Each structure stands twice: as C-alpha cells, then as structure tokens.
C-alpha cells in the first residue's frame, strides 16, 4: 500500500483520522525536502534558545544574590556565592562558544565549505567582533577562565541601590599575558572593573541582534518550504502521512508520520526573532514571502500572484 494524505479532525470532542487523497508523483519527496530544510533552520534556533536560557539563568542568579536583604554573614557564605556565580558565568561563556561552533558546522554541512553562506556567516560574526568590545571580551573570556583564573573575584555593596555588585577585576585581566592581539589593547585600556550584571545586559542585546543577523530565516529555501507546507494546513484539522498495511489475518495496521511539526516550529521561530513579515527574490525560486498576518499582501493578492 502507498502513503496517503489524511487529516485528523475533531468533532464534538471526538477524534477521527480521515482519508483525503493519494499523493501525486514526487509530492512526498518534496514534503521530505521541505521538512529537512525547516528542520535544519529549527536546529539553528534551538542552539540560540539554549544560549538565551543559559544567559537568563545567570541573570536570575545575579538578581537573587545582589539583593542586600539576602545577608552574607561569613567568609564561607561569600566564597560560596563567588563560586556559584562563576559557575553560571562559565556555563554561559561555554554555551556561547558552542553556539558559534554549531552554527559554523551546520552552515558547512548544509551549504558547503566553500559556500557564499559560510563566507557571509564569518563576515557577520567578524562585524560584531569588530564593533562591540563586549562581544570581543565574551569571545575571549573562556580562555581566561580556563587558563588563568575565575572571572568574578570582587564584590562591593551599593547602599543607595541596595544591591551587591559583582566584578571582574581589571587588574587581574591586565595581569594575564594570554590575551589574543585583537583584545589585548582593550584590556590595557580598561579604567574600571567590569560590573558583570551591566556587562550581561549589554551582551544580551548584542546576541539578540547577532542571532537575527545570522539566522537563515529569509532564504528562498526556508520561505519556499514554508509556502509549500502551508498548502496542507487547514483550520482545526491536522495533516498526516498515512499508510495502511493489511496483515494476513485481514487486520489493518496504520503507519502514521507527522507532517507539519517543523513547519509550525519554523513559523514560531521566525516570529520569535521579531519578524512578522519578510520576502526574498532570486531568479531560480522567484519571490518568496513570509506574511502570516497578511501585512504585505491581502489574501486575494496572494492568490492572484500565486504566493499562497
């Protein structure tokens, strides 16, 4: 038996899987290719989600221990807090390195070692490296923490703000000789210790901007795959790929494959980037759009232009 298109319908709280039609020649291969493209895109987004989660865990811990209402009565308690905050910092710094490495590996696997996409990815990362001290420092901080000392070593109390401030000591940074040439001058010019909370707040904005810049949401492949898979979407009905297998005892067994999970996730991931509409054009694929709220074109215009 061949694979067919079915829809799961819910009527009066009753679920029913109903046959829709047979797939046309090559249609299943196209669906598989679309889901592969969207799955690769979603994998990019997963790594940023983990990086963002690591950053939020660090912020949450800082916000808890910086409050002067939480008394630190002994050197042992202070040392424990220092060790714990360093753990969260090092976890975040390591996740940042994993995030960049994973992106580069995926771009190579999807587009190739000599692709323009890989060159664009490296150029975009270089642009952020050159533009922001915080990005350069974050990129190199892992080497400092692995080969020299823990980053956070100082605490002060701000009575007016009623909070503790945790610092990376500028003198310890300057004392280490392992800095790469691209960051060494920045370290030498430091006039103040680095307030880790203020540093993280700046880094959060930079990484959000970077991720939006290097996420391949606006390629013809991703937007084209979304457009193709959207054709199978129906209100209150879920499409599935189904094959009926009749056994020797005349029983029917069903093999069922999910069909639009990656499509749903890709839409969510693009919206999470703050993108509510976008488009891209090239000669091979023509115009591809992402416009779920019909901001660029009306539904009638999309139908007339073949963009639905």
C-alpha positions as CSV (number, residue, x, y, z in Angstrom):
1,X,0.0,0.0,0.0
2,X,1.2,3.6,-0.7
3,X,1.4,6.5,1.6
4,X,-1.7,8.8,1.5
5,X,-2.7,12.2,2.9
6,X,-5.1,12.0,5.9
7,X,-6.4,14.7,8.2
8,X,-7.1,14.3,11.9
9,X,-10.4,16.0,12.6
10,X,-12.1,16.7,15.9
11,X,-15.8,16.9,16.0
12,X,-17.8,17.1,19.3
13,X,-14.6,16.1,21.2
14,X,-14.3,13.0,19.0
15,X,-11.0,12.5,17.0
16,X,-11.2,10.9,13.6
17,X,-8.5,10.3,11.0
18,X,-10.0,10.7,7.6
19,X,-8.5,9.9,4.2
20,X,-8.1,12.9,1.9
21,X,-6.3,11.7,-1.2
22,X,-3.3,9.9,-2.7
23,X,-0.1,11.8,-3.0
24,X,1.0,12.8,-6.5
25,X,4.3,11.5,-8.1
26,X,7.2,13.3,-6.4
27,X,5.0,15.0,-3.8
28,X,6.3,13.0,-0.8
29,X,9.9,13.7,-1.9
30,X,9.1,17.4,-2.0
31,X,7.5,17.2,1.5
32,X,10.5,15.4,2.9
33,X,12.9,18.0,1.4
34,X,10.8,20.9,2.8
35,X,10.9,19.3,6.3
36,X,14.6,18.7,6.0
37,X,15.1,22.4,5.2
38,X,12.8,23.6,8.0
39,X,14.4,21.1,10.4
40,X,17.9,22.5,9.7
41,X,16.6,26.0,10.3
42,X,14.9,25.0,13.6
43,X,18.1,23.4,14.7
44,X,19.8,26.8,14.4
45,X,17.1,28.3,16.5
46,X,17.4,25.5,19.2
47,X,21.0,26.5,19.9
48,X,20.2,30.1,20.4
49,X,17.3,29.1,22.7
50,X,19.8,27.2,24.8
51,X,22.2,30.1,24.8
52,X,19.4,32.5,25.8
53,X,18.3,30.1,28.5
54,X,21.9,30.0,29.9
55,X,22.0,33.8,29.9
56,X,18.7,34.1,31.7
57,X,19.8,31.6,34.4
58,X,22.8,33.8,35.0
59,X,20.7,36.9,35.2
60,X,18.2,35.3,37.6
61,X,21.0,34.2,39.9
62,X,22.6,37.6,40.0
63,X,19.2,39.3,40.7
64,X,18.7,36.9,43.6
65,X,22.1,37.3,45.3
66,X,22.6,41.0,44.6
67,X,19.7,42.0,46.9
68,X,21.1,43.2,50.2
69,X,18.1,41.6,52.0
70,X,19.9,38.3,51.5
71,X,22.5,38.5,54.2
72,X,26.0,37.1,53.7
73,X,27.3,36.8,57.2
74,X,30.5,34.9,56.9
75,X,33.5,34.5,54.6
76,X,32.3,31.0,53.8
77,X,28.9,32.2,52.5
78,X,30.6,34.9,50.5
79,X,33.0,32.4,49.0
80,X,30.1,30.1,48.1
81,X,28.3,32.9,46.3
82,X,31.5,33.7,44.3
83,X,32.0,30.1,43.3
84,X,28.3,29.8,42.3
85,X,28.2,33.0,40.2
86,X,31.4,31.9,38.4
87,X,29.8,28.6,37.6
88,X,26.9,30.4,35.9
89,X,29.3,32.7,34.0
90,X,31.5,29.9,32.8
91,X,28.4,27.9,31.7
92,X,27.2,30.8,29.7
93,X,30.6,31.6,28.1
94,X,30.9,27.9,27.2
95,X,27.4,27.8,25.7
96,X,28.3,30.9,23.6
97,X,31.3,29.1,22.1
98,X,29.1,26.0,21.4
99,X,26.5,28.2,19.8
100,X,29.0,29.8,17.3
101,X,30.7,26.4,16.6
102,X,27.4,24.7,15.9
103,X,26.3,27.4,13.6
104,X,29.5,27.2,11.6
105,X,29.4,23.4,11.4
106,X,25.7,23.4,10.3
107,X,26.4,26.1,7.6
108,X,29.2,23.9,6.3
109,X,27.1,20.8,6.3
110,X,24.1,22.5,4.6
111,X,25.8,24.8,2.2
112,X,29.4,23.5,1.9
113,X,32.9,24.6,3.0
114,X,33.3,26.9,0.0
115,X,29.8,28.4,0.0
116,X,28.9,32.1,0.0
117,X,26.7,31.3,3.0
118,X,29.7,30.3,5.1
119,X,31.6,33.4,4.0
120,X,28.6,35.5,4.9
121,X,28.4,33.9,8.3
122,X,32.0,34.5,9.1
123,X,31.8,38.1,7.9
124,X,28.8,38.8,10.0
125,X,30.5,37.4,13.1
126,X,33.6,39.5,12.3
127,X,31.4,42.6,12.0
128,X,30.1,42.1,15.6
129,X,33.6,41.2,16.9
130,X,35.0,44.5,15.5
131,X,32.0,46.6,16.5
132,X,31.5,45.6,20.2
133,X,34.0,45.3,23.0
134,X,31.5,43.2,24.9
135,X,31.4,40.6,22.1
136,X,35.2,40.5,21.8
137,X,35.6,40.1,25.6
138,X,32.9,37.4,25.8
139,X,34.5,35.5,22.9
140,X,37.9,35.5,24.7
141,X,36.8,35.2,28.3
142,X,36.6,31.4,28.1
143,X,40.4,31.2,27.5
144,X,41.0,33.4,30.6
145,X,38.8,31.3,32.8
146,X,40.3,28.0,31.6
147,X,44.0,29.0,31.5
148,X,44.2,31.6,34.3
149,X,41.6,32.5,36.9
150,X,37.9,32.6,37.7
151,X,36.3,35.7,36.2
152,X,34.4,37.1,39.2
153,X,36.6,37.8,42.2
154,X,35.2,41.1,43.7
155,X,32.0,42.2,45.5
156,X,31.0,45.7,46.6
157,X,27.8,47.0,48.2
158,X,25.8,49.9,46.8
159,X,23.8,51.2,49.7
160,X,21.8,53.6,47.6
161,X,20.7,50.9,45.2
162,X,20.5,48.4,48.0
163,X,22.4,45.8,45.9
164,X,25.7,44.0,45.7
165,X,27.8,44.4,42.6
166,X,29.9,41.6,41.3
167,X,33.0,42.5,39.4
168,X,35.6,41.1,37.0
169,X,38.8,42.7,38.4
170,X,40.5,44.8,35.7
171,X,44.0,44.3,37.4
172,X,43.7,40.5,37.1
173,X,42.7,40.9,33.5
174,X,45.7,43.1,32.8
175,X,48.0,40.7,34.7
176,X,47.3,37.8,32.2
177,X,49.6,37.5,29.2
178,X,47.4,35.1,27.3
179,X,45.1,37.6,25.6
180,X,44.9,37.5,21.8
181,X,46.2,40.6,20.0
182,X,42.6,41.5,18.9
183,X,41.5,42.1,22.6
184,X,44.8,42.9,24.3
185,X,44.5,46.7,23.6
186,X,41.0,46.7,25.0
187,X,42.2,45.1,28.3
188,X,45.1,47.5,28.6
189,X,42.7,50.5,28.3
190,X,40.3,49.3,30.9
191,X,39.9,52.0,33.6
192,X,37.2,50.3,35.7
193,X,36.4,46.8,36.9
194,X,33.6,45.1,34.8
195,X,30.2,45.0,36.5
196,X,29.0,41.6,35.5
197,X,25.3,42.5,35.5
198,X,25.7,45.5,33.3
199,X,28.0,43.5,31.0
200,X,25.4,40.7,30.7
201,X,22.6,43.2,29.9
202,X,24.7,44.7,27.0
203,X,25.7,41.2,25.8
204,X,22.0,40.1,25.8
205,X,21.1,42.9,23.3
206,X,24.2,42.2,21.1
207,X,23.4,38.4,20.9
208,X,19.8,39.0,20.1
209,X,20.9,41.3,17.2
210,X,23.6,38.8,16.1
211,X,21.2,35.8,16.1
212,X,18.7,37.7,14.0
213,X,21.5,38.6,11.6
214,X,22.9,35.0,11.2
215,X,19.6,33.1,11.3
216,X,18.7,31.9,7.8
217,X,15.1,32.7,8.0
218,X,15.0,34.9,4.9
219,X,16.4,32.4,2.4
220,X,14.5,31.2,-0.7
221,X,14.7,27.7,0.6
222,X,13.2,28.3,4.1
223,X,10.5,30.7,2.9
224,X,9.8,28.4,-0.1
225,X,9.5,25.4,2.2
226,X,7.1,27.3,4.5
227,X,4.9,28.3,1.5
228,X,4.8,24.7,0.2
229,X,3.9,23.2,3.6
230,X,1.3,25.9,4.2
231,X,-0.8,24.4,1.4
232,X,-1.6,21.4,3.7
233,X,-2.8,23.5,6.6
234,X,-6.5,23.5,7.4
235,X,-8.4,25.2,10.2
236,X,-8.9,22.7,13.1
237,X,-7.5,19.8,11.0
238,X,-4.1,18.3,11.2
239,X,-2.5,16.6,8.2
240,X,-0.7,13.3,8.5
241,X,1.1,10.9,6.1
242,X,-0.5,7.5,6.5
243,X,0.0,4.0,5.0
244,X,-2.5,1.2,5.6
245,X,-0.9,-2.3,5.9
246,X,-3.2,-5.3,5.7
247,X,-2.0,-8.3,7.6
248,X,-2.6,-12.0,6.8
249,X,-5.5,-12.1,9.3
250,X,-7.1,-9.2,7.4
251,X,-6.5,-6.7,10.1
252,X,-5.5,-3.2,9.0
253,X,-2.4,-1.6,10.7
254,X,-1.6,2.1,10.1
255,X,1.8,3.7,9.8
256,X,1.5,7.4,10.6
257,X,4.0,10.2,10.1
258,X,3.9,13.7,11.4
259,X,3.8,16.2,8.6
260,X,3.9,19.8,9.7
261,X,5.7,19.9,13.0
262,X,8.8,21.5,11.5
263,X,6.5,24.0,9.6
264,X,4.8,25.0,12.9
265,X,8.1,25.4,14.7
266,X,9.7,27.4,11.8
267,X,6.8,29.9,11.9
268,X,7.2,30.3,15.7
269,X,11.0,30.6,15.4
270,X,10.7,33.4,12.8
271,X,8.1,35.3,14.8
272,X,10.4,34.9,17.9
273,X,13.1,36.7,16.0
274,X,10.7,39.7,15.9
275,X,10.0,39.1,12.2
276,X,6.3,39.5,11.3
277,X,6.8,39.7,7.5
278,X,9.7,39.4,5.1
279,X,10.5,38.5,1.5
280,X,13.3,37.3,-0.7
281,X,13.7,37.0,-4.5
282,X,16.1,35.2,-6.8
283,X,15.9,34.0,-10.4
284,X,15.6,30.3,-9.6
285,X,12.8,30.4,-7.0
286,X,11.1,33.7,-7.8
287,X,9.5,35.8,-5.0
288,X,9.1,34.0,-1.6
289,X,7.4,35.7,1.3
290,X,6.7,35.2,5.0
291,X,3.5,37.1,5.8
292,X,1.2,35.2,8.2
293,X,-0.7,38.4,9.2
294,X,-1.3,39.5,5.6
295,X,0.7,42.7,6.1
296,X,2.5,42.7,2.8
297,X,-0.4,41.4,0.6
298,X,-4.0,40.7,1.1
299,X,-5.2,37.1,0.8
300,X,-6.7,37.9,-2.6
301,X,-3.5,39.4,-3.9
302,X,-1.5,36.4,-2.7
303,X,-3.9,34.1,-4.5
304,X,-3.7,36.2,-7.7
305,X,0.1,36.3,-7.6
306,X,0.5,32.6,-6.7
307,X,2.0,33.4,-3.3
308,X,-0.4,31.3,-1.1
